[in-house]
């Protein structure tokens, strides 16, 4: 059985800061902005997003 890094039965999302593909269920952090939830690979990416979400 093949294992595909970063995938899950729920699918993956893209970290809007670094572009990394991540599983939302194991994301290091998430932030809500303009009615949407964004997921991040690390606290650093979440902090970068928080400083300038637009």
Backbone torsions as a table, in degrees:
resi	resn	phi	psi	omega
1	UNK	NA	128.8	-179.1
2	UNK	-80.7	143.4	175.9
3	UNK	-110.9	124.9	179.3
4	UNK	-104.5	114.4	-178.1
5	UNK	-58.1	131.7	174.3
6	UNK	83.1	7.0	179.6
7	UNK	-110.1	157.3	176.1
8	UNK	-150.1	174.9	177.6
9	UNK	-65.0	-18.6	179.9
10	UNK	-92.2	-8.6	-178.9
11	UNK	91.3	177.1	-179.9
12	UNK	-117.3	163.2	176.1
13	UNK	-128.3	164.8	-179.9
14	UNK	-104.2	127.8	173.8
15	UNK	-64.4	121.0	-175.2
16	UNK	-70.4	-12.8	-179.7
17	UNK	-89.4	-52.7	-173.9
18	UNK	-105.0	-13.5	178.6
19	UNK	85.1	4.4	-179.2
20	UNK	-71.0	140.6	176.0
21	UNK	-84.3	124.4	-176.3
22	UNK	-135.3	158.4	175.9
23	UNK	-87.3	120.8	-178.3
24	UNK	-57.8	-29.3	-178.2
25	UNK	-73.2	-16.3	178.9
26	UNK	-121.3	12.5	179.9
27	UNK	-60.3	145.4	-180.0
28	UNK	-68.7	-28.7	-178.6
29	UNK	-161.1	163.4	173.9
30	UNK	-144.3	153.1	179.3
31	UNK	-140.6	142.4	174.9
32	UNK	-96.2	136.7	178.3
33	UNK	-149.9	125.1	-179.9
34	UNK	49.2	46.4	175.6
35	UNK	77.7	8.2	-179.0
36	UNK	-125.8	147.3	177.6
37	UNK	-101.2	130.2	178.3
38	UNK	-111.5	141.5	-178.6
39	UNK	-113.1	148.3	-174.1
40	UNK	-131.6	148.6	-179.2
41	UNK	-77.1	-22.2	-177.2
42	UNK	-151.2	164.0	175.6
43	UNK	-64.0	-31.7	178.8
44	UNK	-62.5	-46.8	179.0
45	UNK	-64.5	-39.0	178.5
46	UNK	-63.6	-40.7	179.4
47	UNK	-67.4	-39.7	177.6
48	UNK	-61.8	-44.3	177.3
49	UNK	-62.3	-44.5	-178.9
50	UNK	-61.1	-30.9	-179.7
51	UNK	-73.4	-27.8	-179.3
52	UNK	-156.0	75.4	-174.4
53	UNK	-68.1	-21.9	-179.8
54	UNK	-73.8	NA	NA
